[in-house]
Amino acid sequence: MKNFWVLLFCSFPIIFALLTPVLNAQLTPSETRLLFQVQKLLEYPQVLQGWNNWTSFCYLPSSPSLKIVCYNNRVTELTIVGNKSSPSHSPKSVSGNFVGSPQTLSKSFSIDSFFTVLTKLSNLRVLSLVSLGLWGPLPEKITRLKSLEVLNISSNFIYGEIPSSISSIKSLKSLVLADNLFNGSAPDLQSLALLEELNLGNNHLGPGFPSLGNSLVSIILRNNSLRSQIPSKLINFNKLEQFDISVNEFVGPIPSSLFSLPSIQSLNLAGNQLSGALSMNIICNAELNFVDISHNLLIGKLPPCIGSNSVNRTVLYSFNCLSSGNLRYQRPNSFCQKEALAVKPPAKSKNKESGTQLGLILGVVGGVVAIAAVLGLLILIIVRKRTDQNDKFDNISLADKMSLRTSPRPNIETIFSIGRVPQPMRLTSIGLPPYRVFALEEIEDATNNFDPSNLMGEGSQGKVYKGRLSDGSVVLVKCLKLKQKHIVQSLIQSIEASLSKLRHRHLVSVLGHCIVTFQEHPNTTTTVFVVLESMTKSLSEYVTDWRKKEMLKWPQRMAITIGLARGVQFLHTGVVPGIYGNNLKINNILLDESLSAKISSYNIPLPSKVGVEGPLHGQGVHLERYYSALLSPFSSSSSGVVAEFKFSCKNFKRSDENGEKEDIYQLGIILLEVITGKLVISASDLNETKLQLERGLAESTLKDAVEPSIQGSYAYQSLKTAVEITLTCLGKDPNRRPSIEDVLWHLQYSMQVQEGWTSSGNLSSQM
């Protein structure tokens, strides 16, 4: 035995000498130079700033932001994830030309030169360049990477059409071009026989559905401009597990075969114009665990396999015209039939030539009829306009006369808003009831003539009633009496300018208003009625109540936090000016019937000109008081949760940055509470809970730090990603806290990891 150790000791220098060349292996000098060129062309992003002449690229520790894999002294995988925000709001000028921003690389950046360098890394199999601020049209030369299996250039600012030659990269298995500015038709990808993952979401592609091969496992085309019927050829996609075409303009019926595809697990068709009735004979694949057909034009009943009989299957179907299931958020049947008729695609002629000739004849005839109709319409408008002007004059005169009389019963005149209410944003408010002006009769019918049994609360400035509109939806009606007549006009203008544009599926919405003037000599009073959504479920209850928390496993908690982040993103970037300092608290996050999050506490910005110009100069304080009283919460009862709106007339330009970072911090607290199941009451609670999560991350075990009821329902990497972004939000230095786009990106990535983990059949998490 002693001789063995002596021999081993003597042989050690020889073994070390033999291993040294392997351990010191480096890239070829040419590929090393190429990586330094990549660093330079990307303008030295933070994730690459540590590179220098002594960097051993093949032995860099891998992280979510940077990964380099080498084989035979050549780079085979290059993953770089930056911190630039996504182009959710297109940085294009009115003329359509691209305009740079702080989130893009500089004007001197050349995407052509950049990909010229990349294509010299000829052995690349995986290329992932995410959130780096790349901009410009995608060069055709990317097809020189013949060995590429994974291409991910998501969350950049790449515009123009996707090169059709991309279909020549026959080795592609994953193509992710999501969250860019691509437009035009998607290329024909049918020849990519190995392609399993396709994600073209969040672009401007359309109108036709792309040609795809049937080997795909995941198809994500959400949030584009696709307008067609769902192709019947999908029946041959036997490997398809995830199909997401939400937030497009798809029309026509939903093919029954989608629900029974052999491998389908997730089906998201929400936010389109799909119409007709679902077949009651639909057979669902047993593995189908998520279906979203909400915000369409569907009628009839839900088939049993996605109705009340479905087991372990999440089904979302609100905002259709369905006659079964939960009818609370369904539209009238007439609405869907009318809208479906308006968007019905033209029928294809069997005989192309005869169809063309017939179309030409009909076009000529239609043109003549259209001209005649336009002339007739112009005449009718002129006649009606004169009639309306006369009627308006007569009504005003009558009102003036009645205001001078003494009568035991006041004259009631409904004052409608001046100008048009802005149209809701197409994407973020799709499916939401449009903002409108209510008639007094509608308010009275909804509240049963303000029956005392519907009174939910009373404040110093007015009352709040529970009501039910004619379509069956439950609402809250807040009432505020005004006595200063000079306030009324400004209040009308500010309501239209501020409230009507705040339309988003993850905000508790103001549905409309009614302003009524009661005239009785010598006094005149005006009452403002504001109609709001009524919701009864609070996120804090579902996080703390032992019976309800069991309903929120990890996937449900992630879906709620993603919805919350999207609501905050809309407040920050979806309106101008952005809305910050929104007092985000878990008690103010409400849940609808499908457990989708809605923010009930956010600032209502008062236009800066109100109260400081013209006859209203000096009256800003009065208007602020009335506006605040109108939107502030009254006392709530067990029958409903009153939305809490916070009035703000501060200078947004000076407070944007502070308010944004404060919102991110408060969002981090809510994420912390959702993950751990513990409410943060004090600073010590926050510090203690943060410390537990930080310790869990350091020790690669989060089991003891998270809500016990989610055990077994999460993928460890999904949980880890959510915890990491939560702790980043809670950073002490506001400048180092992430943007809301960064938060949303990480939460969505966490959800993607979770979905992949679930689809692979895992039943227990890595602890």
C-alpha positions in Angstrom: 0.0 0.0 0.0 2.9 2.3 0.8 4.4 1.7 -2.6 1.1 2.6 -4.3 1.0 6.1 -2.7 4.7 6.7 -3.5 4.0 5.7 -7.2 0.9 8.0 -7.3 2.9 10.9 -5.8 5.7 10.4 -8.3 3.3 10.2 -11.2 1.3 13.3 -10.3 3.6 15.7 -12.3 3.2 13.6 -15.4 -0.7 13.5 -15.0 -0.8 17.2 -14.4 1.4 17.8 -17.5 -0.9 15.7 -19.6 -4.1 17.5 -18.4 -2.7 21.0 -18.6 -3.2 21.5 -22.4 -6.8 20.4 -22.0 -7.5 22.7 -19.1 -5.8 25.6 -20.9 -7.6 25.0 -24.2 -8.8 28.2 -25.8 -10.8 29.3 -28.8 -9.0 29.7 -32.1 -7.6 33.2 -32.3 -10.0 34.1 -35.1 -13.1 33.2 -33.0 -11.7 35.0 -30.0 -11.4 38.1 -32.1 -15.0 37.6 -33.4 -16.3 37.6 -29.8 -14.5 40.9 -29.0 -16.0 42.3 -32.2 -19.5 41.2 -30.9 -18.7 43.0 -27.6 -17.8 46.2 -29.5 -20.7 46.1 -31.9 -23.2 45.6 -29.0 -21.6 48.7 -27.5 -20.2 47.0 -24.4 -23.4 45.9 -22.6 -23.1 45.3 -18.9 -23.2 41.5 -19.2 -20.1 41.6 -21.4 -18.1 44.3 -19.7 -15.8 41.9 -17.9 -14.3 40.5 -21.1 -10.6 41.2 -21.6 -7.5 39.6 -23.2 -7.2 37.0 -20.5 -10.8 35.9 -20.6 -11.2 32.1 -21.1 -14.4 32.2 -23.0 -14.9 28.4 -23.1 -14.8 28.3 -19.2 -16.9 31.3 -18.3 -19.5 30.3 -15.7 -23.0 30.1 -17.3 -25.8 32.3 -16.2 -29.3 33.3 -17.5 -27.6 36.4 -19.0 -24.6 34.8 -20.6 -23.7 31.3 -21.9 -20.9 30.3 -24.2 -20.4 26.7 -25.1 -17.4 25.4 -27.1 -16.5 22.3 -29.0 -13.2 21.6 -30.7 -12.1 25.1 -29.9 -15.0 26.7 -31.6 -18.2 28.4 -30.3 -21.3 26.3 -30.7 -23.6 28.3 -28.4 -23.8 32.0 -27.8 -26.5 33.3 -25.4 -26.5 37.0 -24.4 -29.5 38.5 -22.6 -29.3 42.3 -22.1 -31.4 44.7 -20.0 -33.0 46.7 -22.7 -36.8 46.9 -22.6 -39.0 45.4 -25.2 -40.6 47.4 -28.0 -44.1 47.1 -26.7 -44.7 50.6 -28.0 -43.2 50.9 -31.5 -40.5 53.6 -31.7 -41.6 54.8 -35.1 -42.3 58.3 -36.2 -45.5 59.4 -37.9 -43.8 59.1 -41.3 -43.1 55.4 -40.5 -39.4 55.8 -40.3 -37.6 54.1 -37.5 -36.6 56.3 -34.6 -34.1 55.3 -32.0 -34.6 55.4 -28.3 -32.7 54.9 -25.0 -33.7 51.3 -25.3 -32.0 50.7 -28.7 -28.4 50.7 -29.7 -27.0 54.0 -31.1 -27.6 55.4 -34.5 -24.1 54.2 -35.6 -25.1 50.5 -34.9 -25.2 48.4 -38.1 -27.2 45.2 -37.9 -25.7 44.1 -41.2 -22.2 44.4 -39.9 -23.2 42.7 -36.6 -24.6 39.7 -38.4 -21.6 39.6 -40.8 -19.5 39.0 -37.7 -21.9 36.4 -36.2 -22.0 34.4 -39.4 -18.3 33.8 -39.2 -18.9 31.8 -36.1 -19.8 29.1 -38.5 -20.2 26.2 -35.9 -23.0 28.0 -34.0 -25.9 25.7 -33.1 -27.6 28.0 -30.6 -27.8 31.7 -31.0 -29.8 33.7 -28.5 -29.7 37.5 -28.5 -32.4 38.9 -26.2 -33.2 42.4 -25.0 -30.0 43.9 -26.5 -31.6 46.9 -28.4 -30.8 45.5 -31.8 -32.5 47.5 -34.6 -32.8 47.3 -38.3 -34.1 44.7 -40.8 -32.9 41.2 -40.3 -30.2 40.5 -42.9 -30.6 37.5 -45.3 -27.0 36.5 -44.5 -28.2 34.9 -41.3 -28.9 31.9 -43.4 -25.1 31.3 -43.6 -25.4 29.7 -40.2 -26.3 26.3 -41.7 -25.8 24.4 -38.4 -28.2 26.6 -36.4 -30.7 24.7 -34.4 -32.0 27.4 -32.1 -32.4 31.0 -33.1 -33.8 33.4 -30.5 -33.6 37.2 -31.2 -36.7 38.2 -29.2 -37.3 41.5 -27.4 -35.3 43.7 -29.8 -36.3 46.3 -32.3 -35.9 44.4 -35.5 -38.3 45.6 -38.2 -39.3 44.8 -41.8 -40.2 41.4 -43.2 -38.8 38.2 -41.9 -36.5 37.0 -44.7 -38.1 34.1 -46.7 -34.7 32.5 -47.0 -34.7 31.7 -43.3 -36.5 28.5 -44.4 -33.2 27.3 -45.9 -31.8 26.7 -42.4 -32.9 23.1 -42.4 -31.5 22.2 -39.0 -33.7 24.7 -37.1 -35.6 23.2 -34.2 -36.6 26.5 -32.4 -37.3 29.9 -34.0 -38.2 32.7 -31.6 -38.6 36.2 -33.1 -41.1 37.4 -30.6 -41.5 41.0 -29.3 -40.0 42.8 -32.3 -41.4 45.1 -35.0 -41.6 42.5 -37.8 -44.4 43.2 -40.3 -45.8 41.8 -43.5 -46.5 38.1 -44.2 -44.7 35.4 -42.3 -42.5 33.3 -44.5 -43.3 29.8 -45.7 -41.7 27.6 -43.1 -43.3 24.3 -44.2 -39.9 23.0 -45.4 -38.4 23.1 -41.9 -39.1 19.5 -41.1 -37.3 19.6 -37.7 -38.9 22.8 -36.4 -40.6 22.1 -33.1 -41.0 25.6 -31.5 -42.2 28.7 -33.3 -42.8 32.0 -31.5 -43.6 35.1 -33.6 -45.7 36.7 -30.9 -45.9 40.5 -30.3 -45.1 41.7 -33.8 -47.2 43.2 -36.7 -47.4 40.1 -38.9 -50.4 39.4 -41.1 -52.9 39.0 -42.5 -52.5 35.4 -43.6 -51.8 32.4 -41.4 -48.2 31.2 -42.0 -47.5 27.9 -43.8 -46.1 25.5 -41.3 -44.9 22.0 -41.0 -46.8 19.5 -38.9 -43.8 18.6 -36.7 -44.4 21.7 -34.5 -44.9 21.2 -30.7 -45.4 24.9 -29.9 -47.0 27.6 -32.0 -47.2 31.1 -30.6 -48.5 33.9 -32.9 -50.3 36.0 -30.3 -50.6 39.8 -30.6 -50.1 40.2 -34.3 -52.4 41.4 -37.2 -53.4 38.0 -38.4 -56.9 38.0 -40.0 -58.1 34.7 -41.4 -59.9 31.6 -40.4 -58.2 29.0 -38.3 -56.8 26.6 -41.0 -58.3 23.2 -41.0 -54.9 21.6 -41.8 -54.0 21.9 -38.1 -55.8 18.6 -37.7 -52.6 16.9 -39.0 -50.4 18.5 -36.3 -50.2 15.4 -34.1 -47.3 16.7 -32.0 -48.8 20.1 -31.2 -48.9 20.8 -27.4 -49.3 24.6 -27.3 -51.3 26.7 -29.7 -51.6 30.5 -29.0 -53.2 32.8 -31.5 -54.7 35.2 -29.0 -55.1 39.0 -29.6 -55.4 38.9 -33.4 -58.4 39.2 -35.8 -59.2 35.6 -36.5 -62.7 35.1 -37.8 -65.2 32.3 -38.4 -65.8 29.2 -36.3 -63.4 27.3 -34.1 -62.6 23.9 -35.6 -63.7 21.1 -33.2 -60.6 19.1 -34.1 -58.4 21.6 -32.2 -59.7 20.3 -28.8 -58.9 16.7 -29.6 -55.4 17.0 -31.2 -53.4 14.0 -29.9 -50.9 16.0 -27.9 -52.6 19.4 -27.3 -52.3 20.7 -23.7 -52.8 24.5 -24.0 -55.1 26.3 -26.4 -55.4 30.1 -26.3 -57.8 31.7 -28.8 -58.7 34.7 -26.8 -59.1 38.2 -28.1 -60.2 37.4 -31.7 -63.5 37.6 -33.6 -64.2 33.9 -33.7 -67.9 33.4 -34.0 -70.7 30.8 -34.2 -71.6 28.0 -31.8 -69.2 25.3 -30.5 -70.3 21.8 -31.3 -71.7 20.0 -28.3 -70.0 16.8 -29.5 -66.5 18.2 -29.0 -64.1 15.6 -27.5 -61.2 17.1 -25.5 -57.8 15.5 -25.3 -57.3 14.2 -21.7 -54.1 16.2 -21.5 -55.7 19.5 -22.4 -55.3 21.6 -19.2 -55.8 25.1 -20.4 -58.4 26.6 -22.8 -59.0 30.4 -23.3 -61.8 31.3 -25.7 -62.7 34.6 -24.0 -63.2 37.9 -25.8 -64.7 36.5 -28.9 -68.2 36.4 -30.6 -69.2 32.8 -29.6 -72.9 31.9 -29.1 -74.7 28.9 -27.8 -73.6 26.6 -24.9 -70.3 25.3 -23.7 -69.6 21.7 -24.8 -69.4 19.4 -21.8 -65.7 18.7 -22.1 -64.9 22.4 -21.5 -68.0 23.2 -19.4 -68.9 22.4 -15.9 -67.9 18.7 -16.3 -64.3 19.5 -17.1 -61.9 18.2 -14.5 -58.4 19.6 -13.8 -58.8 22.0 -16.8 -58.7 25.8 -16.7 -61.3 27.2 -19.0 -61.7 30.9 -19.7 -64.8 32.0 -21.7 -65.9 35.4 -20.5 -67.0 38.2 -22.9 -68.7 36.1 -25.5 -72.5 35.6 -25.9 -72.7 32.1 -24.4 -75.9 30.9 -22.8 -74.3 28.5 -20.3 -71.6 28.6 -17.6 -71.1 31.8 -15.7 -73.3 34.4 -17.5 -72.0 37.4 -15.5 -69.5 38.5 -18.1 -71.4 37.5 -21.3 -72.7 40.0 -23.9 -76.2 39.9 -25.3 -76.6 37.4 -28.1 -77.5 40.1 -30.6 -74.1 41.8 -30.1 -72.2 38.7 -31.3 -74.5 38.1 -34.3 -74.2 41.7 -35.4 -70.4 41.8 -34.9 -69.8 38.4 -36.6 -71.8 39.6 -39.6 -69.7 42.7 -39.8 -66.4 40.8 -39.8 -67.5 37.8 -41.9 -64.7 37.0 -44.5 -65.7 36.9 -48.1 -66.6 33.4 -49.5 -64.1 31.9 -51.9 -65.5 31.2 -55.4 -65.0 27.7 -56.8 -64.3 29.1 -60.2 -61.6 31.7 -59.9 -62.1 33.2 -63.4 -65.9 33.5 -63.1 -65.4 34.9 -59.6 -63.1 37.6 -60.9 -65.6 38.6 -63.6 -68.5 38.6 -61.2 -66.5 40.7 -58.8 -65.7 43.2 -61.5 -69.4 43.5 -62.4 -70.5 43.8 -58.8 -67.7 46.4 -58.2 -69.0 48.6 -61.0 -72.6 48.3 -59.8 -71.6 48.8 -56.2 -69.6 51.9 -57.2 -72.7 53.4 -58.8 -74.9 52.5 -55.8 -72.2 53.8 -53.4 -72.1 57.2 -55.1 -75.8 57.5 -55.0 -75.9 56.5 -51.4 -73.2 59.0 -50.4 -75.1 61.8 -52.2 -78.3 60.8 -50.4 -76.5 60.6 -47.1 -75.0 64.0 -47.5 -78.5 65.5 -48.2 -79.9 63.6 -45.2 -77.1 64.8 -42.9 -77.6 68.5 -43.9 -81.4 68.2 -43.3 -81.0 66.5 -40.0 -78.2 68.9 -38.8 -80.5 71.8 -39.4 -83.4 70.1 -37.7 -81.1 69.2 -34.7 -79.9 72.7 -34.4 -83.5 74.0 -34.3 -84.5 71.3 -31.8 -81.5 72.2 -29.6 -82.3 75.8 -29.7 -85.9 75.1 -28.8 -84.9 72.8 -25.9 -82.4 75.4 -24.5 -85.0 78.1 -24.6 -87.5 75.9 -22.8 -84.9 75.0 -20.1 -84.2 78.7 -19.6 -87.9 79.5 -19.2 -88.4 76.7 -16.7 -85.4 77.7 -14.7 -87.1 81.1 -14.0 -90.2 79.5 -12.6 -90.9 78.5 -9.0 -92.0 74.9 -9.0 -92.3 72.3 -6.2 -90.7 69.7 -8.5 -87.3 70.5 -10.1 -86.8 70.4 -13.8 -84.3 67.7 -14.8 -81.9 68.2 -17.7 -79.3 65.6 -18.5 -76.1 67.3 -19.7 -74.1 65.1 -22.1 -70.4 65.4 -22.5 -69.0 67.7 -25.1 -67.1 66.0 -27.9 -66.5 62.3 -28.5 -65.3 59.8 -25.9 -62.0 58.4 -27.2 -62.1 54.9 -28.6 -60.6 52.3 -26.2 -57.2 50.9 -27.1 -57.6 48.0 -29.4 -55.3 45.5 -27.7 -55.3 46.3 -24.0 -59.0 46.9 -23.7 -60.3 44.2 -26.2 -63.5 42.7 -24.9 -64.1 45.4 -22.3 -67.4 47.3 -22.4 -66.8 50.7 -24.1 -66.8 53.8 -22.0 -70.0 55.7 -22.5 -72.3 58.3 -21.2 -75.3 56.9 -19.3 -78.8 58.4 -19.2 -80.3 59.2 -15.9 -83.0 56.6 -16.5 -80.4 53.9 -16.8 -78.8 54.9 -13.5 -82.3 54.8 -11.8 -83.1 51.4 -13.3 -79.7 50.0 -12.2 -80.1 51.1 -8.6 -83.9 50.5 -8.4 -84.4 54.3 -8.0 -81.6 54.5 -5.5 -83.3 52.0 -3.2 -81.8 52.2 0.3 -81.1 48.4 0.2 -78.6 49.1 -2.5 -76.7 51.8 -0.5 -73.2 50.5 0.1 -71.5 53.5 1.7 -71.8 57.2 2.3 -69.2 59.9 2.5 -69.1 63.6 3.2 -69.5 64.4 -0.5 -71.9 61.7 -1.7 -73.0 58.1 -1.7 -72.2 54.8 -3.5 -74.8 52.4 -4.6 -74.7 48.8 -5.9 -76.5 48.4 -9.2 -77.2 46.0 -12.1 -77.2 47.2 -15.7 -79.6 46.0 -18.3 -77.1 43.4 -19.6 -76.9 41.9 -16.1 -73.5 43.2 -15.1 -73.1 44.3 -11.5 -71.7 47.8 -11.1 -71.1 50.5 -8.5 -72.6 53.9 -8.9 -70.9 56.8 -7.1 -72.8 60.1 -6.7 -71.3 63.5 -6.1 -73.2 66.8 -5.8 -71.6 70.0 -7.1 -72.8 73.5 -6.3 -70.2 75.7 -8.1 -71.5 75.9 -11.6 -68.1 76.9 -13.0 -66.7 73.6 -11.9 -69.1 71.5 -13.9 -67.7 72.2 -17.4 -64.1 71.5 -16.4 -65.1 68.3 -14.6 -66.8 67.1 -17.8 -63.7 67.8 -19.8 -61.3 66.2 -17.3 -63.5 63.1 -17.0 -63.4 62.6 -20.8 -59.7 63.3 -21.0 -58.7 61.1 -18.1 -61.2 58.4 -17.2 -62.3 57.3 -20.6 -58.8 56.4 -21.8 -57.9 54.2 -18.8 -59.2 51.0 -20.4 -57.2 47.8 -19.7 -58.2 44.2 -18.8 -56.0 44.4 -15.7 -57.5 47.7 -14.3 -60.8 48.1 -12.5 -62.4 50.2 -15.1 -64.6 53.3 -15.0 -67.5 52.2 -17.3 -69.0 55.6 -17.8 -70.7 58.6 -16.2 -73.9 60.7 -16.2 -74.1 64.4 -15.2 -77.5 65.7 -14.3 -78.5 69.3 -13.5 -81.4 70.0 -11.1 -82.8 73.4 -11.7 -84.9 75.1 -9.1 -85.0 78.8 -8.7 -82.9 80.4 -7.3 -80.4 77.4 -6.8 -78.9 75.0 -9.3 -77.1 71.8 -8.3 -75.4 69.3 -10.4 -75.0 65.6 -9.6 -72.3 63.5 -11.2 -72.8 59.7 -11.3 -69.7 57.5 -12.1 -70.3 53.9 -13.0 -67.5 51.4 -12.1 -66.9 47.7 -12.3 -67.9 45.8 -9.1 -65.7 43.1 -7.9 -65.8 41.1 -4.7 -62.6 39.1 -4.5 -59.4 40.5 -3.1 -56.0 38.9 -3.7 -55.1 39.3 -0.1 -57.9 37.0 0.9 -56.7 34.3 -1.5 -53.2 34.6 -0.2 -54.1 34.4 3.5 -57.4 32.5 3.9 -56.6 28.8 4.4 -59.5 27.7 2.3 -58.9 29.9 -0.6 -55.1 29.7 -0.8 -55.4 26.1 -1.9 -57.0 27.4 -5.1 -53.8 29.3 -6.0 -51.1 26.8 -6.9 -47.9 28.1 -8.5 -49.3 28.4 -12.1 -52.3 30.4 -10.9 -50.1 32.7 -8.8 -47.8 33.3 -11.7 -50.8 34.1 -14.0 -52.0 36.6 -11.4 -48.7 38.4 -11.1 -48.2 38.6 -14.8 -51.6 40.2 -15.1 -50.7 42.6 -12.3 -47.4 43.5 -14.1 -49.3 44.1 -17.4 -51.6 46.5 -15.6 -48.7 48.4 -14.2 -47.0 48.4 -17.6 -50.1 50.0 -19.1 -50.2 52.7 -16.5 -46.5 53.5 -17.0 -46.3 53.3 -20.8 -49.8 52.8 -22.3 -51.1 56.4 -21.7 -49.6 59.8 -22.1 -48.4 61.1 -19.8 -47.5 57.9 -17.9 -49.3 57.3 -14.5 -46.9 56.7 -11.6 -47.1 56.5 -7.8 -50.1 54.2 -7.8 -50.2 53.1 -4.2 -50.0 49.4 -5.1 -51.0 47.1 -2.2 -52.2 43.5 -2.2 -55.5 44.7 -0.6 -56.1 46.8 -3.7 -55.6 43.9 -6.2 -58.9 42.4 -7.0 -59.7 39.1 -8.9 -62.5 38.5 -11.3 -64.4 35.2 -11.8 -61.5 33.7 -13.7 -59.0 34.8 -11.0 -57.5 37.4 -13.3 -55.9 40.4 -11.5 -57.2 43.9 -11.7 -55.6 46.9 -10.1 -58.2 48.9 -8.2 -55.9 51.7 -6.9 -54.3 54.0 -9.4 -53.8 57.6 -10.0 -56.2 59.6 -12.2 -54.1 62.4 -13.7 -56.0 65.7 -14.0 -55.1 67.6 -17.2 -52.6 70.3 -16.3 -54.7 73.0 -18.0 -57.7 72.4 -15.7 -57.9 75.0 -13.0 -55.0 77.1 -14.2 -56.3 78.7 -17.4 -59.1 81.0 -18.4 -62.1 81.5 -16.1 -61.0 78.6 -13.9 -57.8 80.1 -12.8 -57.4 79.7 -9.1 -60.1 77.0 -9.0 -57.8 74.0 -9.3 -58.0 73.2 -5.6 -61.8 73.1 -5.7 -61.7 70.8 -8.8 -59.2 68.5 -7.1 -61.4 68.2 -4.1 -64.4 67.3 -6.1 -62.5 64.9 -8.4 -60.9 63.2 -5.4 -64.2 62.9 -3.6 -65.8 61.4 -6.8 -63.2 58.7 -7.1 -62.0 58.1 -3.5 -63.3 54.9 -1.8 -66.4 54.9 0.3 -66.8 52.4 3.1 -67.2 48.9 1.7 -69.3 46.0 2.9 -69.2 42.3 2.6 -71.2 42.5 -0.6 -68.6 44.2 -2.6 -65.2 45.8 -2.8 -65.1 49.4 -3.8 -62.4 50.4 -6.2 -59.9 52.9 -4.8 -58.8 55.6 -7.1 -56.1 58.1 -6.1 -56.3 61.6 -7.5 -53.1 63.3 -8.7 -52.4 66.6 -10.3 -48.7 66.7 -9.6 -46.1 67.6 -12.2 -45.5 64.2 -13.9 -42.3 65.2 -15.7 -40.5 65.8 -12.5 -41.8 62.8 -10.6 -42.0 60.1 -13.3 -38.7 58.4 -12.3 -39.3 58.4 -8.6 -42.9 57.3 -9.0 -41.9 54.5 -11.4 -39.4 53.1 -9.0 -41.8 53.4 -6.1 -44.4 51.4 -8.1 -41.7 48.7 -8.8 -40.9 48.5 -5.1 -44.5 48.1 -4.1 -45.0 45.5 -6.9 -42.0 43.7 -5.4 -43.8 43.6 -2.0 -46.9 42.1 -3.6 -44.8 39.5 -5.4 -43.1 38.7 -2.1 -46.5 38.2 -0.5 -47.8 36.0 -3.3 -44.7 33.8 -3.3 -44.5 33.3 0.5 -48.1 33.6 1.5 -47.2 36.1 4.2 -48.6 39.6 4.3 -46.0 42.4 4.9 -47.3 44.5 7.7 -44.1 46.2 8.8 -40.5 46.9 7.8 -39.3 44.1 10.0 -41.7 41.7 8.3 -40.3 42.7 4.9 -36.7 42.4 6.0 -37.3 39.0 7.6 -39.1 37.5 4.5 -36.5 38.9 2.1 -33.7 37.4 4.2 -35.4 33.9 4.0 -35.7 34.1 0.2 -32.1 35.3 -0.1 -30.9 32.5 2.1 -33.0 30.0 0.1 -31.4 31.2 -3.2 -27.9 31.0 -1.8 -28.5 27.4 -0.6 -30.4 26.4 -3.8 -33.4 25.4 -1.8 -36.6 27.6 -1.5 -38.8 25.0 0.0 -38.9 26.4 3.5 -39.3 30.0 2.3 -42.4 29.7 0.1 -46.1 29.2 0.7 -46.5 25.5 1.8 -49.7 25.0 -0.3 -47.8 25.4 -3.6 -45.4 22.5 -2.8 -45.3 20.1 -5.7 -46.8 22.5 -8.2 -43.8 24.5 -9.3 -40.7 24.0 -11.4 -37.7 25.0 -9.3 -36.2 27.2 -12.0 -39.6 28.9 -12.5 -39.8 29.7 -8.8 -36.1 30.8 -8.7 -36.6 33.2 -11.6 -39.7 34.8 -9.9 -37.8 35.1 -6.6 -34.8 36.7 -8.3 -36.9 39.5 -10.0 -38.8 40.0 -6.8 -35.7 40.7 -4.8 -34.4 42.9 -7.5 -37.6 45.0 -7.3 -37.0 45.4 -3.6 -33.5 46.8 -4.0 -32.6 49.7 -1.7 -31.1 51.7 -4.6 -34.1 52.9 -6.7 -31.8 53.4 -9.7 -30.9 49.7 -9.7 -34.6 48.5 -9.6 -35.8 47.1 -13.0 -38.2 48.7 -15.3 -41.7 47.2 -15.5 -40.8 45.7 -18.9 -38.0 43.8 -17.3 -40.3 42.6 -14.5 -42.9 41.4 -17.0 -40.2 39.7 -19.1 -38.9 37.7 -16.2 -42.4 36.7 -15.0 -43.3 35.5 -18.5 -40.1 33.6 -18.7 -40.9 32.0 -15.4 -44.3 31.0 -16.7 -42.7 29.5 -19.9 -40.4 27.4 -17.8 -43.3 26.3 -15.7 -45.4 25.3 -18.7 -42.4 23.4 -20.2 -42.0 21.6 -16.8 -45.6 20.7 -16.6 -45.8 19.5 -20.2 -42.9 17.1 -19.6 -45.0 15.2 -17.1 -43.4 16.3 -13.8 -45.4 15.7 -10.7 -43.1 17.0 -8.0 -40.7 19.9 -7.9 -37.0 20.0 -7.3 -36.7 21.0 -3.7 
